[in-house]
Structures are given as structure tokens and as C-alpha cells.
Amino acid sequence: MFRTHLSTTDPTVLTAVADYFKVLSEISRLQILNCLQSGPMNVMELCEATGLGQANLSKHLKALTQAGILSRQPKGTSAYYGIADPIIFELCEIVCGRISDRVLQQAESFAQLKAPQTP
């Protein structure tokens, strides 16, 4: 299932994998990642781009940073957040592609059900 140097049945490894996916299971965090594809941004820029309130945004930035997905670089009176692990975009691309394929298959199945039946 997973390529790793540790046993995939090791609960510690599986817990870490589950925790990583939990961080990504929040739509606001995915919005933040989407905004940061173009480069680092500070909190005010992210608030404007995502529409999230500053307190809510800060909570999500902390979770993403603690998970090692984002980096935080202080610059003057601001802190800029950027992608620490660019592989995140490949992961999201794979997931989005799979979901898109599944939705298209479901739409085709639905269209076939609605098509008039010929005797």
C-alpha cells in the first residue's frame, strides 16, 4: 500500500499518515494551499484571497505549518507563509484527477439511465 522504510502495519507510521490527511481534510486549508501555489503570502494577503477571518486563518496556518506543509518566514512586521513541501501539489493533483474521473463516470451512468429506452 505505502512505500516506506518502516512497516506499513506499524501503528506509529499509520497514525502519522492519518494525521497528515486530517490536516488536509479541511476546505479552508485547501483554499490556503491553492492561494500559495503562486508564491508566499502574508496573513493579510491570505485573508483577502481566501475570505477567511484573521483568527480562523491563523488557526489553519498553524496546523499546516506544524504538519510541515507550510513554512513561515518573518519579514519585518509580517510573516510570510509558503509551501515547505511542494509534493503537496502532486498529491492534490492525483486526488483531484481521481475525483474528476469518478464524477465523469457517474455522470455517464446517470445519462445512460435517463436515456430513452428503445424497445
Buried (B, 14 or more C-beta within 10 A) or exposed (E): EEEEEEEEEEEEBBEEBEEBEEBBEBEBBBBBBEBBEEEBBBBEBBBEBBEBEEEEBBBBBEBBBEBEBBBBEEEEEEBBBEBBEEEBBEBBEEEEEEEEEEEEEEEEEEEEEEEEEEE
